[in-house]
Amino acid sequence: MISDIHVGRTYPPTAPYLVSAAKVAEFAAALGDADNPACAGPDAVAPPTFAAVLSSAAWGAMFDDPELELSLSSTVHTDQRFSWSRPLRVGDAVTATLTIDRVRARGTSAFISITVTLDADGERVCDAASTLLHSWPEEKVA
């Protein structure tokens, strides 16, 4: 089960995700920002929250780690912060690398702080920091 001994654990980067003009436009439209010229065309930049889509792809490695005994269906995403070096641009090939920063386990629950680093073609673009709340059935921790 996840505990403070897992702090510092880093998972391999995801496969590269190619940021496309179509996906940026689709995401901007979902946000109600379809008319924003910055999000259109071959030189578009992605809305800042597009990073959440890419960073959540890295969560799979953590949830697939059998030692942690985590389940996405028992997890609530409680907090999200982004620290940007530059915007995501159409044409970026982005990888996401997840690191466990902090674990606070109490009884049947644990707060798990993670950072997902987004790199585009070897350049750090964004750190997406999240706090997750995970709960286990009482019989699991007894």
C-alpha angles and dihedrals in degrees: 000000000000115000140151090285086075094059109120095027109143124193126213117272120268121250111277116277113208110220106224131195089237094055093045090051091046092051093046090051091051088055092050090249099111092127094057106117091207088066097050136083136012094310096048124142120217121245108260093249090059083086088072090065092052097041094050089059087068092056091078093075092055094046090047092053103107092201091065097051093211127157124197090215089061094048132094120197101224105172141016131187131172128206110193132203092176139338123279109253135199107269096033114135100213129197123188124212120190125209126183106230104176140000124197108183120185123169110309095350140067133192108215120194115200137174123208114198115208115206125185115202090334096314120113107240106167145355112216110198119194138177117213128192114210126186130194128198111267092246090057094062098035 
